[in-house]
């Protein structure tokens, strides 16, 4: 009786050694915590290294990032197209009304040109926003997907990671308002203004009851002054669109070499 009770009260020696060993054993990640300097974690060069693994291709995080930038670029592209559609509709309505009757005043076409200018300014502002997302997409295409598809090619920009990180840290507009206006004039609005100008010239010459420049007059404003203002404004638009400059918008297909032999 006595021997059995004393043996039950004493813990097994093996268990005691196990408990003692477990209590003296350091935590599993103690060594890893000791080797990492918490002060230098933010400056660790290995942070973000797995975003682009050369042996496995772009990671899923990079793929989702690219898809998100494509979506935002597409959204702003649709806003540009919406403005252009309204500009064409307004121009068509103005021309239809101006030539529907000989008694309709010719200066309605000039009002249409003023409305077209408003659409041009609005679209140029939207184009500056569109260029933010488009430049990021082009950076990913040139520096991630191109070397990924063809390993013999190097990234277009050796510092593309740093530049893209800076742009995500502080998003900035990359082109001026004047350059944005020039882009939209070259693509869309310069032909539209040319159509309006041609229609106005035909309206004051072929359909005018007076000879030019008297037929271009608006109320108390002489026709010569109106014609000079219209000519000056047209030359201003042509100068903005065609003057030599350094383009900051990336890969905007400004050349005519669209189809290359392969």
Steps between C-alpha positions, in 0.01 A plus 500: 500500500769743602727415210218533245385842627848643504566377148178660375587835658838526337495611135674284244862596460473507121216754510689717743800509270277582205333790681835634613641479151196675351519782755868561425456482123485844326200590285497364146561837336736641760804456276323669211396791721855546617642514147248763378571859588159668553649838424607398150184311403371794292828519311532126439602452135319165493159659564290464186753278328241232434279733298689391190664159517709445189462122524124502544391811316288786639333419826127511554539833683662657194233350274220647712680835507523500121133406465400783733701756302344374177154545650568858608656586165195357324267707722678826412516399134121469502471848653705641213281328243186628671620861472589450134157356426327804650725734304410327172128505584504872582695580183259301285199672657650847448581434135159352434323802644731754335434365149134414550388851396668794322370734767677323785798707620850377414642578843329189638790310346739715702299418811548136410875562476494653848314194634756278328775691681335426833488130415866518398604645836293246694642212298856627541456503877368144489787399276750614764332264747490222242874539441573419866356150470621449144861578594484239777360241263773572246765470772371157601474389138852609410677393819303195619307334222745559215799337681264234632386403150845535346781434754761628253369854544594728786257735677461832320576694820756356746349711780140416419432356847613816673315726255178301530528494879547878506195543277289284731631687802429842350281489185574795274370633169773444245400727210407866477161632404643638175635158401168335584317754281747431219435125526124540476527752216714262298277202563148641494434871523713654226294323228180602680607865508595474132148380417345788696731756339425370151126507571526857632689618192242339271216648704628862478601478134270270307191558715554860607279777365796742517852478373786397725621642738172679570321164503714391797386787721320434827277790604721803558820297457644538154552197280871573461552487877300176532698343217830608660403349835395172338822483296713580805328238713544239228872576472531473879348152500721387212807638677420317825440174316795501261780695665820299574522387861632230729212263561472366854208265439651155453442292187205697367533391134583844366685357200348352187704178522219299657540186293849355505621213292556187709 
